[in-house]
Amino acid sequence: MIATMSNKEFVLSVFDKNTPSNLAIENILSRTGLDGEEPFDEENRARLEVACAKQIPWMIQNPSSVNENGFSVSWSDYANSLMKLYSWLCKRYGLKDELSDKPKVTFL
């Protein structure tokens, strides 16, 4: 039930399976001025979701894969999932999508 959720738990629910680090969560909460342990209030949804969107570009700056001595790890699904979330949040709140490679057409 969403009414019993804390602000921190709400942030985690926004990212679903792409759990951000504790530092990222603290950055998100500091952007809003909200306490992570306080109960989530629906009136703060937009503030928290916009703060999540603003954190995503920092979260995807890591390499998408690492290969060393025959061992490899890939985070491309993680990055793609975050990009979709970012794009959706930007559309929802009218934010400029700074990460999209969508072509732009200018008519003269």
N, C-alpha and C positions, 0 to 999 in steps of 0.2 A: 504494500500500500504506500503510495507516494507521500502521504501526509506524515509518515513516521520517518522519512528519510532525512539524513543530514545534508547540508550543502555539499560536503565532500562526497557523500554517496551519490548525490545527484550528478556531480561532475563525472564520477566513475561510470554512471549509467549512460551518459552522453557518449562516451567513448566505447562502451560495450566491451568487446573482446580486445580492443586496442588499449589496454590499460596504460595510462601515462605514469611516469615516475612520480614519486612523492614531491620532488622539486617542481615538476610541471604542474601538479595539482596546487601546490602553494603559490606558484606564479599566477595561476588562473584565479584563485581566491583573492590574491592581493590586488588584482586588477579590479575586482568588484568591491573590495572593502568588506566582504562578508566573512564571518567566522565559519570555518569548515565544520565545526561541531554543532553549530546552531541548526535547528530544524529547518528543512527546506520549505520555503514559502513560494507558492505558484507565482506571486508577484515578482519574484527574482529570477524566474526562468530565463527571460530574454537577456538580462545582465550576465547570467552564468553562461548561457550558450554563446553569446558574442565573445565573452572572454575565452571560451574554449576555442572558438574559431581563430582568435588572434594568437593563440598558443601553438596551433598546428604547424605553421611554417617553421617554428623552432624545433618541433618534434621530428620533422622529416628531413632534417639536414644531415643526419647520419648516413654513412654509406648504405646502399641497398643490399650489398652482399660482401662477404669476406671469405677468402680462400687462402688457406695457409697449410702447408705440409699435408696436402690431401684431405684436409678437413674444410668443409665449406658451410656457411650459414647464409641464408637469404632472408631479407626482410621486405621483399618487393610487395608481397600481399599486404603486409602491414602498411606500407607507404601508400599503396593504391587505395586501400580502405580509408585511410586518413584523408586522402585527397578527395574522395567522394563525400565524406562527411564535411570537409571544409567547403567544398563547392555547394553542398546543400545548405549549410548554415549561412554562407554568403548570400545565396539566393533568398533565403527565408528572411534575412534581416537587412537586405539591401546593401550589403558590404561589397566593396570592390574585391573581386577575385584576383589576387596578386599572383597566384600560382598556375593559373590556367594558360595553356598554350593555344587557346582558340584563336583562329585567324581573324583578323579585323579587316573590314572592307571600308574604304573611304571613298565616297562619291564626290567627284569634283564638279 
